[in-house]
Amino acid sequence: LLPHPARHPRAEKAQTARMTVVRCTVSYHRGVEQPVTGDDDDPAQSLLLRVNVKLPGSADGHLDELQLHGTWAALLMTIGPGDRLAVEHAQELPDPEQTGCRCFSVSGSEPVVSVFRDGRLAKIDKDAVENLDLPDWLKMPPTRQVNGVYQYHRWLCTLRDGADANLWAVVWENGKPGPNASSGSVKHNLVVVDQSFDHCASSDWSVSKDLPMYSLGMYATGRQASRGVEAVPFLCLGDVVRVHRAKINSKPPRFINIKQQMQSSMVFFPCPVTPVSSEADDGADIESCPFYGEKYTVGPADRARVRALQAWIQHRLARETVSGWLVMAAELLHIGSKRDLAVQVLEVKRAKQALIVSDGSTASPLSVEVAGPDGSTKWLFQHVRPGHWLKLREIAAEVTGHLSSSEGTEGSQTIASLRVSSATITRLPEWCLDVQVRRQQLEAKGIHVSAGAVPAAAASSPRGGSSNTKARATAPAPQTPVDAVKAPVEAPREGRVSGDTELDEDEEEEPAAAAAPAAAAEPEAAVIEPSGKDGATPQPSSQLSTVYAGAVEALRIGDLQAAGQRGERCVVLANFNVARICGVSGAAESRVEQLLSARCRACGHTYPASAAGSDVREAKRQRKALPCGHWLFRLEFRFKMVLKDAQNEVSVFIADEAGDLLGARPDEVAADPSAREQAQQRLDALLKDTELARTSHSHSLAVYRVDGPSGPAAPVYVVCDTVLDLLSPQTAEG
């Protein structure tokens, strides 16, 4: 449920509106919205569903709006793209701003709405509204089996906040902060899409503020989590996922989290390299792999749904780019700001945490240094293989010297380093447009790369290596991938590309005898790989990061007041340092146990953890009462971080019962010395970096505003969906 103004601006002139009959086809909607209401208000009556519809005879691309209020929004939240509606006694609202878009309102008991879907008709009138009488196909699908068959949401936009859901989706990209293993569990976030995004360009799917962003949280414990981040499969854009019994949690204004629970089941269906037809035989086998829940079934209806989603995503991305920020590598050198690249991996240098890549636009391959959280970086290098195509999101380039471009432009420059976070790397399928265009450029240069071998450890997860990909027949690769650039350089065709390579197993230290030929093989200017220097500036050892970084525009501390005046309640902060950390008493604290509090679950009062005694588990068993007189309580991390930049300072508050921020649950920190030491290491690293200038690996965190007793004039900012990661020395130097 997303917040919205209590009334649409056009509703102010509702008394002059006229009643009409509306016949339309649903294009899309963002789900039910709900404003903050008073204690005496009925929440159900404040619901609003804004549906973008196409009226008969309207021009291509022109959409109008149908607003469903109160019970109408609750009853019809399962409508979606392609449904046809006939609305009697709809109220057409005036258009004082002359936008050219018509707006219709449905509320009260007078309207009658008819829904047409796949040859079925549901007519909803006053009696149906009062009795909540709907046909089964229009109701919210249950999570349990009905007659031995699971029911699913038809579209992601129909997910309901706070409810459990069965759903299908398509993997779009990996979300920050990447895979993370801690306290016996493994977590990862994926951004997913489905056909409800069909109304807009694919380049807008994860960046447009007018579209919801669906984040699928993968979570594993027990035996599967014992493998660490290796348990997280290296999925590819376009892979299909089926989830049973996920928990839906909305984060206004546009984020919808799909959280995996202990009772959830998640199965992935890798998208094949060959074209998929939605009309294929239901009995045909499809590749599948479970992430959590060992037992699963795939029936004819499941196969049909998988093929429909695979055919849809192939149809879209075979004609469209995956990102509006995508550029060629040669262009990136002259832009001077972060952009996206689509490149093929030619060589993997695990010891140096670097990838040798190319997209065919430069004369020589590029060395990309991979930084980011340790868990995410470790996961990436466990799975990435030569021949893979990757989307490198928000890649930064520092340029010096000379680089020969394939177009022979004068004044071209040399790249000193390319850096990208491991949490922003997503595997691309070979059939997408961006890969095919770049493949043509590589082939025009005579670069042909064969698929590398896949270790047995990687073969157990989908997309773990090239075993799930039908390799294209190509000429054998040279002994080292870099030697491929000896081929004559030809002017590339307009567009973008792909290819495959053999894994170089001798990446740790190259013999001195081999160094000379390797250097001679490179064109005019070699790609410079960064290396540490004596007396270098101290590097950060910790980094705060949020899953929403990169998805929304980050603000500085000084921008918070203006954001509050614009009505923004949830923002991402960046470009700051943590000045100090204070406990609930307000005093500066450096010990993790001093950040624990006991929170009463009956009255909400908070006390130092010592109020529960030295043995929290024993206190709960004995029902030991807190000073408030109640014995039901839980431990939470409760403390304040003071953030500062060059001009401003602000305090943000942490109330974390799951232990996501410090990587260990509060009850484990209280009882387990090893968990306490793990959390203390993160806290020490953060405190050590308080005065450190961050030229890279800058902090980012998500906060939401809670108005104090004085209203918006005295806001309090609470941290959410943020983790604190340790950076290895190699990562920090990046």
N, C-alpha and C positions, 0 to 999 in steps of 0.2 A: 504494500500500500504506500503510495507516494503522496507527499503533501501537495496541496494546491490552494489557490485562493478560495475562500468560502463560496464566492460567486464569480462567475465569468463576467468580465467588464460589460459585455453586451446585456447581461441580465438586468442592469440598472434601468433599462428602458423596456422592461418586459411588458409593462402595461400597454405599450403601443404595438406589441408584436401581434402577429396574426397566426391563426391556426391553419394547418395545411396537412396534406398527406404526402409523405416522403417515401419514394422508392429509390433504393440505392444499393450499391455493392460495397462491402467492407474492404478497405485497403489495408489498414493496420490500426492498432492502438497500443498505448504504452502500459496498459493495465489499470486497475482501479486506483484512484487517488483518494486520500483522506486527509482533511486539514486537522490541525489541532483544535479541539472543541472544549467548551467549558464542561464543568462537572455535571450540569443539569441537562446538557444536550444529549440527544440520542445519536451515537456514533454512526448507526446504520443510515440515518437520514442525511448525513453529511458526505456520503460516498459520491464520487463522480467518476464516470468513465467517458473519456473523450475519444470518440471514434472518428477517424478520418475516412470519409466515404466518397465514392464516385457516383454522381448523379447521371441519369440517362442524358446523353447528348452533350455532356461536358467535354471540354478539350482534353487531349492526352496530357497527363501530368497534373491536371488541375483537380484538386481535392477540396471538398467542403467538410464541415464538422457536424457531428451528431453528438449531443451531450445527454448522457443518461444519468439521472440523479437518484440518490437514495436507494430504495429497494430495486429499482430498475437496473442500477449499476451492479448490484449484488447478483441479481438473477441472470443478467446477460453478459457477465464477465467472461464467459467461455466462447463468445462469438469471436471469429477471427477472419483472416484474409480469405476472400472468395465467398463468404456467406452473403446472401441477399436478404435485404430487409424491406418490409413495407410497414411504415409507421403512420397510423391514423391519429389525428388530433395532436400532431407535433406542433410546437410553438416556434415559429421562426423569429429569431431575435434580430433587431436592427443592426445595421453595419455603419455606425457613426464615423468610423475611420476610413470608410470606403476602401476596404482591402480587396474587394471583389470576391471574397469567399463568403458563402452562405453558412449560417449557423442555426441549428435546430435544437430545441430543448425538449426533453421528455421527463416529466415529473407528475406526481399526483396519481389519481386513479382513473382519469378520463382516457388517456392514450391506450391504443391497442397496437401491439407490435407482433408482426408475423415474421418468422425466421425460416428461410428456405436453405436446406443444405443436402446435397447428394440425393435429391428426389424426396426428401422428407420435409414436413411442414410442422411448425409449432406456432400456435396462435396464443399469445399471452395477453389477457385482458384483466379487468379489475378482479375477478374471482381468482384467477391464477396468481395474481400478485398477493392477494390476501392469504391464500392457502399455500403459497410457495409451491405451486403445482407446475412442474416442468417434466417433459419427457426425459428419459434416461440419457439420451444422446446429447442433451443440452446441459446436463448437470455437471458439477465438478467431479471428475473421475476419482473413485476410491483407490487407495493404495493396495488393498487386498484383492485377491483374485475373485472374479465373479464368474461362476460356472466353469472354474478351472482356467480362466484366461485373465491376464493382467490388463487393466485399463490405463491409458496414458493421456496426458494433456496433448491436445493437437498442436498447440503452439506455445512457445515460451512466454508470450505476452499474457497468457491466461493463468500463470502461476499466482497463487494467493499468498500474501505475506503471513508468516506464522504457521502455515499448514505444511503437512507432509505431501510429497508428490512423486509420481512416476513420470518420467519424461525421457524424450529423445533430443539430442542436440548434435551439432557438428563442431569439432575442435577448430578454433580460430587462431589462438596464439597462447603462448605461455605467459602467465601473469607473474608479477613481482610478488615476493622476493625470490621466487624459484623454489625448488624442492628443499625441504629442511627436515632434518632428523634430530629429535631431541626427546629426552625423557621417555624413551621406549615407544615413540610414535613417529610417523612420517607424514608430512603435509606438503601439499602442492596445490597451486591454483591454475586453472585454465579459463580463458575467455572463450565462451561458446556462443553459437548463433544457430538460427534455423530459418525456415521459410518466412517467418514473420518479418524478416529484414528484406524481403524481396522487393519492396517498394523504393529502395534507394540504392545508390552506388555502393559497391563493396568496399571502396576506399574510405567510406564514411562509417563503416560498421563499428569500429572501436574508438573513433575520435569525435564523432558528432555529439554535441551536448543535447541534441534533440532526440537521441536514441537511448534506450536503456542499455546498460552493460551487464551481461549475465556472467558471473564468476562462479565456476564449478570448483568447490573445494574438495580435493582428494585427501583422504585420511585413512591411515592404516596403523594398527597396533599389533602386539603379540608376535607370532611367528613370522608374519610377513614383514613387520617393521624391523625385525632383527637383521635384515639385509641392509638396513640403512637406506640412503637415497637411491641405491641401485634398484630398490623395489618399485620406484616410480618409472613407468614406461616412457620411452622417448617417442612421444606421439608426433604425428605429422598433421599439418593443417589439412583439413578435409576428412580426417578420421571421424567416424561416428561413435557416439557414446550413448549407452542406455543406462539409466539410473532408476533404481527402485527405492522408495521410501527416503528421499532426500528432504531435508528441512529447508524451507524457504525463508529468507530473512532480507528485508529491504533496507537499503541504506540511502535515504534521499540525498540528492535529488534524482539520481539515475542508476544507482547500483543495486543489483539484486543478487544476493549471495545464495548459491545452491550448495548447501552443506551436507556432506556425507556423514551419516550417523553410524553407530555401532551395528544397527540392524539393517543398514543399507547394503545394496548390491550394485556393483558397477561393472559393466562389460564394454570393451572397446572393439570396434570393427574397422580395421585398417582399410583405407580407400585404395582400391587397386590402381595400377598404372594404366591399364587399358580402359577405354570408355565403358561406362556403366549405363545400362538401359533399365529404366523403371518397369519395363514390360517383360523382364526376364522371367523364366520359369521359377515359381516359388520353391520348387524342390532343389534348385541349384545350391551347392555348398557356398558358404561365405566364410571368410576367415574371421575368427573372434578370439578374444583373450580377456579373462576376468582380471580386474584389479583387486577387488575385495569381494569375498564370498565365493568359495570354491565351486559350489554347485549352481549351475544355471542351465536354462534351456533356451533354445532358439527355434521358434516355430515358424510356420509359413507366413503369418502376419508380421513377425519380426523381420524375416528376410525381405518382405515387401517394403517395410518401413526403412530398412537399411539402404536398399537399392534406391528408393525414392530420394532419400537425403543425399546419397552419394551422387546420383545423377544430377540433382539440383546444384550441388556445390561445384561439380565439374562443369556444368553448363555455364554457371556464372563466371568462374575464374578462368575458364578457357578464353574468355572475351574481355575480362576486366583485370585491372591491377589490384593487388592486395593492399596497397597503401598509397595514399596521395603524397606521402613524404618520400617515396622511393625515387632514388636517383642512381645514375651510373657512378662507379668508383672514380672515374676521371672527373666527373662533375663535382663530387664531394670535396676534392682537393681545393676547389676554387670558391666554395660556398662559405666556409668559415663557421658553420653552425652544424648542429646535430641533424642528421637525416637517416633514412633507412637504406640498406643495401640488400640486394638478393645476389648471393654468390654461391659458387661451388667450392667445396672443400677439396683441395689438392693434396694437402699433407696435414697430419695432426702431430703437433709437438707437445706432448703431455708434460714433459719435464719443464718446459718453458711456459706452459699454459698459453700456447699460441696456436693459431690456425693459419695455414698458408692457403689463400683463397684467390679466386679470380672471377670476374664477370665478363671478361673479354674486352673491356674498354681501356685497359692500360697495357703497356708493352711488357710488363713483368708482373708476376703474381704479387699479392700484397700479404704482408704479415699482420695479422690482427691479434692484439693482445687481449686476452679474456680476463676480466676482473670480476668483482662481485662477491656475494656471500660464499663462504667456503663450501657449504653443502651444495649449492647450485652449481658451482664451478666443478666440483668433484663429479657430480651427476652428469654434467655435459660431457666431460672427457671420458667417462665410462661408456658413453653411448655413441658419440659422434664418430663417423667413419669417413675416410676419403671417398668422394663420389656423392656424398650428401649435398643437397641444396638447402641453404639456410637463409632465413630473413633475419638480418641484424638490425634490430630496432634501436634508434637513438645512438647511432655510432658516431664517435667524435674523431676528428682528424686534426693533427698538428703538423703543419707543412713547413719544410725548409729545404733549400737546395734545389735540385733539378730532377725532373721525372719526364721521360719521353712518353707522350700520349700517343695513342694509336692514330689520332687524327693529325699528328704532327704540328700542333699549335705552337706558336712561339711563346716564350716566356713561361713555359710549363714548369712545374715545381716538383721537388722530391718530397715524398711523404716520410716524415720522421717517425711517426707512430700512428696506428689506428687502434682505438680502444673501444670495447663494448662490454656491457655487463652480461654475464652468463644468464641472468634472469630475463633478458630481453631477446633471447635467441629462440627462434621457432623453425622447425624443419618444414621445408616446402615440398609439395608434390611435383613430380616431373612433368605432369600434364598442364600445369597452370601457365598462363600467358607470360608472366614475368620470367619464368624459367625457360620457356621455349624461345623467347626472343634472345636471351643471353646465350642459350645453347648455340644459336646460329652464329653469334659473334665468335665464340670459342672455336667452332668448327671451321669458320672462315680463316682462323689463324692456324689451323692444323693441329689444334689441341684436342686429343681424344683421350679420355680417362676411363679405365676399366674399373669395375666395382671391386673394392677391397674385401678381404676375407673377414668373416664375422666370428669373434671368439664365442665359445659355447655359452659363456655367462651372459652374453647379450642376446642370444637367440631365444631366451625364455620369455622376453617381453615383446609386445608388438612394436614394430619399427625399431627394434634394438639394433638392427643392422640391415644389410641389403638382402637378407634372406626373404623378406616380405616384398621385395621390389623386383620386378622382372627387369633384369639388366639389359640395356640395349646393346646389340652386337657392335663392338668397336674394335679398332686395331689395338694390339697390345701396347700398354703404356711403357715409357722409358723406365730405366732403373730408378730414377728419382723424379718426382712430379715436377720439380723446378726445371729439369732439363727440357721439358716440353716447350718452353718458350723459345727454344732455338729455331723453331719453325719460322719461315718468313712472315713478317707482319703485313697484313692486308687491312685496308680501310674497312671498318665494320659496317654492317648494314644497320639502319635505324632500328632500334629495338633492344630486346634483352634475352638471356640464355641458360644452358646446363651441360653436364658431362660427368665422368666417374674416374677414380684413381686407386692405385695400390697403396697400402699402408706401409710407411717406412718404419721398420721396427727398430732401427739404430738411431733413435732420435736423441738419446741421452748425451753422448759425446761423440762427435764425428772425428775420425782419425785425421791427423795432420796431413797425411798424404792425400786425403780426399778433399781437403779444403781448397786447394788450388784449382782443380777442375771445376768445383762448384762455383767458385768466384768468377771463373772465366765464362761460365755459362750464362751469367746474368747480363742483361743489357746495360747500357750506358751507366745508369745509376742503380745500385742495389737498394733493396728495401732495407731500411735501417731498423734493427730491433733494439728497443730500449734496454739499457743495462744500468745497474746501480753504480754509483760513484762514491768514493770516499768523501766524507764530509757532506753528504747529501742532506737535504732538509728532512727532519723527522716526518715519518709517514703515519697516518692514522691507523689505529688498530681496531677500530670499531665503526659501525655504520648503522644508523637508524634508517629503516626503509619501510615503505608502505606499498601495498598491492595496487594502490591507485596512482602512484607516481607514474607520470607519462600518459595516463589516461585522461587526466584533467590538468589544467594549467596550474602550476604551483605558484603560491603567493609568498611574499616576504612578510616579516613580522609587521612592518609598517603598513601593509595593505589590509590588515585585519579589520580595522575600523571601517574602511570604505566598503569592504565585503559585507560587513554586518549591516550597513546602511542600505545595501542592495538586497538584503534579505537572504544572503547566503549563510546557511547554518553549518554546512559541511565543507571544509576546505582542506587542501594539502599545503603544508608549509615546507619551505626549502631554504637553502642558503643561510644557515644559522649554526651556532655552536651551543652546546649545553654548558651553561655557566656553573650550575650547581644542582644538587639533588637534595630535597628536604623531605623529612618524614611528616607524619600527621601533626606533630607538635610544632612544625615550622623550623626546627633546627636542621642544619646541614647533616647529612648522614652518608657514611661510606660503607657500612656493613649491610648486606642484603637482608639479614634477619630483622634489622631495624625498620625495614620497609613493609613488614607483614602486619596486618591488622585482622582482628576478629570482628566480623560483621554479623549482627543479629539478624536472623531470617524472619523474625516475628515483627520487630519494631523498626529495624533498619539502623539502629545505633551502632557506631563503630568504636572499638577499643583497641589498644595495643595488643599484640598477639599474646603477651605475657598474662593477660587477663584470663586466658583459657588454661594456664598452667604450662608446665614444661613438656607434658605429653598430651598433645592435642587429641590423638585417637582415644586415649584413655579417658580424657575429659568428656568426649562425646559418648563413649560407652556408659560412663557413670552419670550422664546427663547433668554435668556440672553447669550451674547457672552463671551467666555473665552478670555484671553489675546491674543491668536493667531487669534482671529477674527471669529472663528467658534462657533456655538451654539449647535451643536450635541456633546454630551459628555455622559459619564457614570462614575459612581463611582467605584473604585476598591481599594482593599487593596494592597498597594505597600510599601514594607519595606524590610529590610535586617536582617537576623539572622546570628550571628557569632557563629559558632560551634567550639568546642575544645575538645580534649582529652588530654592524658598525654603529648604527644609530639608535636601535630600539631594543627593548627587552619585554618579554611576556612570560607569564607562568602558565603551564599546562598541567593538567592533573591526570593521574593514572589510577584506574580502578580495574584491576586485572585479576579475575578469579581463575582463568585458564592457564596463566603463566606464559602466554604467547610472547610477551615482550622480552623477558629475561630467559626464556627457553626452559623453564622448569616450573611445575605447578607449585603454588604456595604451600599446600600440605606436604609435598615432597621436600621442599626446602626446609620446612620445620622439622621433619622427622629423619631425613636421609642426608648424611654428611656429604656424599658424593654429589647429590643434586644441589645442595647448598654451595658446594665449591664451584660447580658449573655455572650457577647463576652469579656467584661472586666474581668469577673471571670476567664475565660480560660487564658487570657493573664497574669493576676496576678499570677495564679498558676504556669505558665511556668517560670515567672521571679523569683518566690519564690524558684524554684528548681534549679537555675543556678549553685550553688556550691554543690549540693547534690550528694553524691556518690550513684550510682544506682546499687544495687546488683540484682535487679529484675525490671521488667517493663521498660526495656531500650528503649530509643528512636529508631525509624527507620523512614527514610523518603526517598522518591524517588526524584531524581534530573535528569535533562537532561542538557547536555553541549551546550552552545552557544558560538561559537568562537568570540572573540573580533576583533577589527581592526587589531591587530597584528597576527591574525590567531590562530591556536591551542596553541601557546605559552602563550596566555593570555585568558584563557577560563573563562566564566561566568556560574555559575550553578544556574538553576532555579528550584524551588520546584514544584512538580506536584503530584496529586493523594495522598495527605497526609492530615490527619486530626489531630487535637489536642483534646484529650479527657481528661476529669476530672476523677480522680480515687477516689473512696470512701475510707474512712479510712480502712474499712474491706478489700477492694481490694488491697490497697497500702501495707498493712501489709503482703500480700502474696508475 
